[in-house]
Amino acid sequence: MIGTDDGAEARRKSFIVLLFAVLLAAALGSSAGIFNDGDVSWHLATGQWIIDHRAIPDTDPFSFTWGGKPWVPIEWLAEVVMTGAHRLAGYSGLAALVTAALIALNLLVTVNALRFVPPWAAAAIVVLLDLILIPMMLARPHLLAWALLAFWLSMLLRARERDRAPPLAAALLIVVWVNLHGSFAIALVIAAAFGLEALLTTPDRARALRQWGLFGLACAIGGLVNANGIDGVLHPLTIANLEMLPLIDEWKPSNPRTTPFFFVASAFGALLAWQGRPKLHPVRWLLLALLLGMAMMQMRHQAVFAIAAAMLVPAGCAGLAGRPAGRLLTVVAVSVAAALVLVRAVLPITLPENSANPWKLIAAVPPELRTQPVLNGYSMGGPLILSGIRPYVDGRGDMYGDELVVGYKRITEGNAAELDAAVRRWNIRWAILPPRYPKLIALLDQSPQWRKIHQDNIGAIYVRN
């Protein structure tokens, strides 16, 4: 069994764990690795477009292959927040936003764990959680939604402890969430699971049905209060039916080779849980099993499972004499967190030069080519958009659809017929490609129709003769 610790010494240790969680999140949020994704750039470009036009686009304003066609920007609120941080303090401001979101997540998870388990166990939980999240710690909207998920679970746990549904006003969080990130749909599933648990365990089932039914209705209505209308609600479901999902890394099934942290941390987490002998209602075990299944089927759901497990499993260890740090010490920890966020906003940060941030390579593009149709690397699409160049494709694969993305995949695999068809259809005049497409690069190098005009360690630029 996990040991316990009592009295002032335990509260002191709890405070140390809170500070540790804050410092860990601050260190992770300060890493330049949070910008290692080309999607960061098109999210910033979208936020800039929304602020400049004071409207939310319903058609694509960026690419030449989909320009003017329907687009559902379900993450518009996150993009506006990201752009606001970027305008205030550049990429340091964006790093500060990421740091604040990670600190909020770690604090919520740690404070919740300290209610039920000893400080050392709470520290282990937050470390294992962050290990799982590290590969997904990117300056993108999904990261901002993590703290919302932890807060949502904390609120539901406390509501069940009081044997009541959360207040109807709590459904306002769904209004924010649905405009921030598509994971709001999972929040509704989690709330439904807690409502079912209440119906199965509460003697007064009529009261439980009335309270949780009203709360569920309020959440459903909240989901409809979004800038994209019914499309914003249905969009996460339409994405799940796309054939091209297996071509995108984050939609691929989990496996130890690509995401070893998830499997190692989950194994240690299972061992820690076995030590604590958590007693969870069967509905909660089923919920965790569902989320684990989703995580195994698609890597992008690993974060949801990890956060849910970090919040729910400690609650089943209520007999282990958890020791909260106390209100005053918690306020001190939050104050330290705020100071660290401000420091992060002031200190400069250097972006890594790679295919997600190919700024020197883009600077080498001749002015006369910048307005011409281009065949670009997938991760380079976002930086091209932020540079004012219309890409062939970018990280909005769900918008482009199966035909274009699957065809693009064939092109990158060196399919000459697919390349010729795309060149004729779109009158492609140049290409900017990373080394990760060796077959396509070899095809261009061998073709008399293409000529390389620039190359560095990030990629190469070709023009069509």
C-alpha positions in Angstrom: 0.0 0.0 0.0 1.1 3.6 -0.6 2.3 5.1 2.7 0.7 8.1 4.4 2.1 11.2 6.2 0.3 13.4 8.7 0.4 16.9 10.1 2.4 20.0 9.2 5.2 18.0 7.7 2.8 16.6 5.1 1.5 20.0 4.3 5.1 21.2 3.8 5.8 18.3 1.5 2.5 19.1 -0.4 3.7 22.7 -0.9 7.0 21.4 -2.2 5.2 19.1 -4.7 3.0 22.1 -5.9 6.2 24.2 -6.5 7.8 21.2 -8.3 4.7 20.9 -10.5 4.9 24.6 -11.3 8.6 24.6 -12.1 8.3 21.4 -14.2 5.6 23.0 -16.3 7.5 26.2 -16.6 10.6 24.4 -17.9 8.6 22.4 -20.4 6.8 25.5 -21.6 10.1 27.3 -22.1 11.4 24.8 -24.5 11.8 25.9 -28.1 10.4 22.5 -29.0 6.9 23.8 -28.6 7.3 25.4 -32.0 8.4 22.2 -33.8 5.1 22.0 -35.8 4.2 23.9 -39.0 0.6 24.2 -37.8 1.7 26.8 -35.3 2.2 29.3 -38.1 -1.2 28.8 -39.8 -2.9 29.1 -36.4 -1.2 32.5 -36.0 -2.1 33.5 -39.5 -5.7 32.6 -38.9 -5.8 34.6 -35.7 -4.3 37.5 -37.5 -6.9 37.2 -40.2 -9.8 37.2 -37.7 -8.4 40.2 -35.8 -7.8 42.2 -38.9 -11.1 41.4 -40.5 -13.1 41.3 -37.3 -14.8 38.2 -38.6 -14.4 34.4 -38.7 -13.7 33.0 -42.1 -16.2 30.5 -43.5 -14.0 29.9 -46.6 -10.3 29.3 -47.0 -8.4 32.6 -47.4 -4.9 31.1 -47.6 -4.3 28.2 -50.1 -4.6 28.2 -53.9 -5.9 24.7 -54.0 -8.9 25.3 -51.7 -9.1 29.1 -51.7 -12.7 30.3 -51.5 -14.1 26.9 -50.6 -15.8 26.0 -47.3 -13.7 25.9 -44.1 -14.8 25.4 -40.6 -12.3 27.0 -38.2 -13.4 25.4 -35.0 -10.3 26.5 -33.1 -10.8 30.2 -33.9 -10.9 31.4 -30.2 -7.6 29.7 -29.4 -6.1 31.2 -32.5 -7.2 34.7 -31.5 -5.7 34.1 -28.0 -2.4 32.8 -29.6 -2.2 35.8 -31.9 -2.9 38.2 -29.1 0.0 36.7 -27.1 2.2 36.8 -30.2 1.4 40.5 -30.9 2.1 41.4 -27.3 5.5 39.7 -27.0 6.3 37.8 -30.1 7.2 34.1 -29.8 8.2 34.8 -26.2 4.6 35.8 -25.6 3.3 32.6 -27.2 5.7 30.6 -25.1 4.4 32.4 -22.0 0.8 31.4 -23.0 1.9 27.8 -23.4 3.7 27.9 -20.0 0.6 29.3 -18.3 -1.5 26.6 -19.8 0.9 23.8 -18.7 1.2 25.3 -15.2 -2.6 25.5 -14.9 -2.8 21.8 -15.9 -0.1 20.7 -13.5 -1.6 22.7 -10.6 -5.1 21.3 -11.2 -3.8 17.7 -11.4 -1.5 18.1 -8.4 -4.1 19.9 -6.2 -6.6 17.1 -7.0 -4.1 14.3 -6.3 -3.1 15.8 -3.0 -6.7 15.6 -1.8 -6.4 11.8 -2.0 -2.8 10.5 -2.0 0.4 11.4 -0.2 2.7 14.1 -1.7 5.2 11.7 -3.2 2.4 9.9 -5.1 1.1 13.2 -6.3 4.5 14.1 -7.6 4.8 10.8 -9.4 1.4 11.3 -11.0 2.3 14.7 -12.5 5.7 13.5 -13.7 4.1 10.5 -15.5 1.4 12.7 -16.9 4.0 15.2 -18.3 6.1 12.4 -19.8 3.1 11.3 -21.8 2.3 14.8 -22.9 5.8 15.9 -23.9 5.5 14.7 -27.6 2.3 16.7 -27.8 3.5 19.9 -26.1 3.2 22.2 -29.0 1.9 25.8 -29.3 -1.4 24.6 -30.7 -5.0 24.9 -29.5 -5.1 21.3 -28.2 -2.6 22.3 -25.5 -4.9 25.1 -24.3 -7.7 22.6 -23.9 -5.8 20.4 -21.5 -6.3 22.6 -18.5 -10.0 22.9 -19.4 -10.3 19.1 -19.3 -8.6 18.9 -15.9 -10.8 21.6 -14.5 -13.9 19.9 -16.0 -13.0 16.6 -14.3 -12.2 18.3 -11.0 -15.6 20.0 -11.1 -17.4 16.7 -11.8 -15.6 14.9 -9.1 -16.5 17.5 -6.5 -20.1 17.5 -7.7 -20.3 13.7 -7.2 -18.8 14.1 -3.7 -21.7 16.4 -2.9 -24.1 14.0 -4.6 -25.3 16.8 -6.8 -24.9 17.8 -10.4 -22.6 20.8 -11.2 -24.3 24.2 -11.3 -25.9 25.0 -14.6 -23.6 27.9 -15.0 -20.7 25.4 -15.4 -22.1 24.6 -18.8 -20.6 28.0 -19.9 -17.3 26.3 -19.9 -18.6 24.3 -22.9 -19.3 27.6 -24.7 -15.6 28.5 -24.4 -14.4 25.0 -25.2 -16.5 24.5 -28.4 -14.9 27.6 -29.8 -11.4 26.6 -28.6 -10.9 23.0 -29.6 -12.8 20.0 -30.9 -12.2 18.0 -27.7 -15.3 19.6 -26.2 -17.2 16.5 -27.5 -15.2 14.3 -25.1 -16.2 16.6 -22.3 -19.8 15.9 -23.0 -19.1 12.1 -23.0 -17.4 12.4 -19.6 -20.2 14.4 -18.2 -22.7 11.8 -19.4 -20.6 9.1 -17.7 -20.8 11.0 -14.4 -24.5 11.4 -14.8 -24.9 7.7 -15.3 -22.9 7.0 -12.2 -25.1 9.3 -10.2 -28.3 7.5 -11.5 -26.8 4.1 -10.5 -25.6 5.1 -7.0 -28.0 7.8 -5.7 -31.0 6.6 -3.8 -33.1 9.5 -5.0 -32.9 8.7 -8.7 -35.6 11.1 -9.7 -33.6 14.0 -8.3 -30.4 12.7 -9.9 -32.2 12.4 -13.3 -33.6 15.9 -13.0 -30.4 17.6 -12.0 -28.0 15.8 -14.3 -30.5 15.9 -17.1 -30.8 19.7 -16.9 -27.0 19.9 -16.7 -26.6 17.7 -19.8 -29.2 19.8 -21.6 -27.4 23.0 -20.7 -24.1 21.5 -21.9 -25.7 20.5 -25.2 -27.1 24.0 -25.7 -23.7 25.4 -24.8 -22.1 23.4 -27.6 -24.4 25.1 -30.1 -23.2 28.5 -29.0 -20.3 28.7 -31.4 -19.2 30.8 -34.3 -19.6 27.9 -36.8 -23.2 26.9 -35.8 -24.1 23.2 -36.2 -21.0 22.7 -38.4 -18.8 23.5 -35.4 -20.6 20.7 -33.4 -20.5 18.1 -36.2 -17.0 18.8 -37.5 -15.2 16.5 -35.0 -17.5 13.7 -36.2 -16.9 14.4 -39.9 -13.1 14.3 -39.4 -13.4 10.8 -37.9 -14.7 9.5 -41.2 -11.9 10.8 -43.5 -9.9 8.1 -45.3 -6.7 10.2 -45.2 -6.4 10.1 -41.4 -3.9 7.2 -41.3 -1.6 9.4 -43.4 -1.3 12.0 -40.6 1.0 11.2 -37.7 -1.3 12.3 -34.8 -4.2 10.2 -36.2 -2.1 7.0 -36.5 -2.5 4.2 -33.9 -0.3 4.3 -30.9 2.7 2.0 -30.8 5.8 1.8 -28.6 8.1 2.7 -31.5 6.6 6.1 -32.2 5.4 7.1 -28.7 7.5 5.1 -26.2 6.8 7.7 -23.4 3.1 6.8 -23.5 3.7 3.1 -23.0 6.4 3.4 -20.4 4.6 6.1 -18.3 1.3 4.1 -18.6 3.1 1.0 -17.3 4.6 2.9 -14.3 1.2 4.5 -13.7 -0.5 1.1 -13.7 2.1 -0.1 -11.1 1.5 3.0 -9.0 -2.3 2.5 -9.2 -1.9 -1.1 -8.2 0.0 0.0 -5.1 -2.8 2.4 -4.2 -5.7 -0.1 -4.8 -8.1 2.5 -6.2 -11.8 1.8 -5.7 -13.6 3.3 -8.6 -17.2 2.9 -9.7 -17.5 0.6 -12.7 -18.7 3.5 -14.8 -15.4 5.3 -14.2 -13.4 2.2 -15.1 -15.5 1.9 -18.3 -14.8 5.5 -19.1 -11.1 5.1 -18.6 -11.2 1.9 -20.8 -13.0 3.9 -23.5 -10.5 6.7 -23.4 -7.6 4.2 -23.4 -9.1 2.5 -26.5 -9.3 5.8 -28.2 -5.7 6.5 -27.3 -4.6 3.2 -28.7 -6.5 3.8 -32.0 -5.2 7.4 -32.5 -2.2 9.0 -30.8 -3.9 12.3 -30.5 -6.2 10.9 -27.8 -3.3 9.9 -25.5 -3.4 13.3 -23.8 -7.1 12.9 -22.9 -6.7 9.5 -21.5 -3.6 10.5 -19.5 -5.3 13.6 -18.0 -8.5 11.7 -17.2 -6.5 8.9 -15.5 -4.4 11.4 -13.5 -7.6 13.0 -12.2 -9.8 9.9 -11.7 -7.5 7.2 -10.3 -6.3 9.2 -7.3 -9.9 9.9 -6.4 -10.3 6.2 -5.9 -7.6 6.2 -3.3 -9.5 8.4 -0.8 -8.4 6.2 2.1 -4.7 7.1 1.8 -4.9 10.3 3.8 -4.1 12.8 1.1 -2.9 16.1 2.5 -3.6 19.4 0.6 -1.0 22.1 1.0 -3.6 24.5 2.3 -5.1 27.7 0.8 -2.3 30.1 1.8 0.5 27.9 0.4 -1.5 27.2 -2.7 -1.8 30.9 -3.3 2.0 31.2 -2.9 2.5 28.5 -5.5 0.1 30.3 -7.9 2.0 33.6 -7.3 5.2 31.9 -8.2 3.6 30.5 -11.3 2.4 34.0 -12.4 5.9 35.4 -11.9 7.4 32.6 -14.0 4.9 33.3 -16.8 5.9 37.0 -16.8 9.6 36.1 -16.9 8.9 33.7 -19.9 7.2 36.6 -21.7 10.2 38.9 -21.3 13.0 36.5 -22.0 13.8 36.0 -25.7 13.4 32.6 -27.3 15.1 31.3 -30.5 13.0 29.2 -32.8 14.6 26.0 -34.1 15.4 26.1 -37.8 13.7 23.1 -39.3 11.0 22.1 -41.7 8.4 23.5 -39.3 10.2 26.8 -39.2 12.0 27.1 -42.5 12.3 30.9 -42.4 15.8 31.1 -44.0 14.7 28.8 -46.8 11.5 30.8 -47.4 13.6 34.0 -47.4 15.6 32.6 -50.3 12.5 32.3 -52.5 12.7 34.8 -55.4 10.0 37.5 -55.3 8.7 36.6 -58.7 7.9 33.0 -57.4 6.0 34.0 -54.3 2.8 34.7 -56.1 3.0 31.6 -58.2 1.4 28.1 -57.4 3.9 26.0 -55.3 4.2 22.4 -54.4 5.3 22.5 -50.8 6.3 20.1 -48.0 3.3 19.4 -45.7 4.9 21.0 -42.6 6.0 24.0 -44.6 2.5 25.0 -45.5 1.9 26.9 -42.3 5.1 28.9 -42.5 4.3 29.7 -46.1 0.9 31.1 -45.1 2.4 33.2 -42.4 4.9 34.5 -45.0 2.0 35.5 -47.3 2.6 32.7 -49.8 -0.4 30.5 -50.8 0.5 26.8 -50.3 -0.6 23.7 -52.1 -1.4 22.0 -48.8 -0.9 22.6 -45.1 -1.9 21.1 -41.7 -5.6 21.6 -42.3 -5.9 18.2 -43.9 -9.5 17.8 -42.8 -10.4 20.9 -44.9 -8.6 19.7 -48.0 -10.3 16.3 -47.9 -9.3 12.9 -49.0 -8.8 13.5 -52.7 -6.2 16.2 -52.4 -4.4 14.8 -49.4 -4.2 11.2 -50.7 -3.1 12.5 -54.1 -0.5 14.7 -52.3 0.8 11.6 -50.5 1.3 9.8 -53.8 3.2 12.8 -55.1 5.6 12.7 -52.1 6.1 9.0 -52.7 7.5 9.8 -56.2 4.4 9.1 -58.3 5.3 10.8 -61.6 1.8 10.5 -63.1 0.2 12.1 -60.0 2.8 14.9 -60.0 2.2 15.6 -63.7 -1.5 15.7 -63.1 -1.1 18.2 -60.3 1.2 20.4 -62.3 -1.2 20.5 -65.2 -4.3 21.1 -63.0 -2.8 23.8 -60.8 -0.1 25.2 -63.1 2.5 24.6 -60.4 5.6 26.8 -61.1 7.9 25.9 -58.2 8.5 23.6 -55.2 9.8 23.9 -51.7 10.5 20.6 -50.1 12.2 19.1 -47.0 14.6 16.1 -47.3 12.0 13.8 -45.9 10.6 13.3 -49.4 13.6 11.5 -51.1 11.6 9.9 -53.8 10.0 13.1 -54.9 13.3 15.0 -54.7 15.0 12.3 -56.8 12.1 12.6 -59.4 12.6 16.4 -59.6 16.4 16.1 -59.8 16.1 13.7 -62.7 13.5 15.6 -64.6 14.5 18.1 -67.3 11.4 20.1 -66.4 12.7 21.0 -63.0 15.7 22.9 -61.8 17.1 23.3 -58.3 17.9 27.0 -57.5 18.6 26.8 -53.8 19.3 24.2 -51.1 20.3 24.2 -47.4 20.1 21.6 -44.6 16.3 22.4 -44.2 15.2 21.8 -47.8 15.4 22.8 -51.4 13.7 25.1 -53.8 13.0 24.1 -57.4 11.5 26.0 -60.4 9.8 24.4 -63.3 11.4 25.2 -66.7 
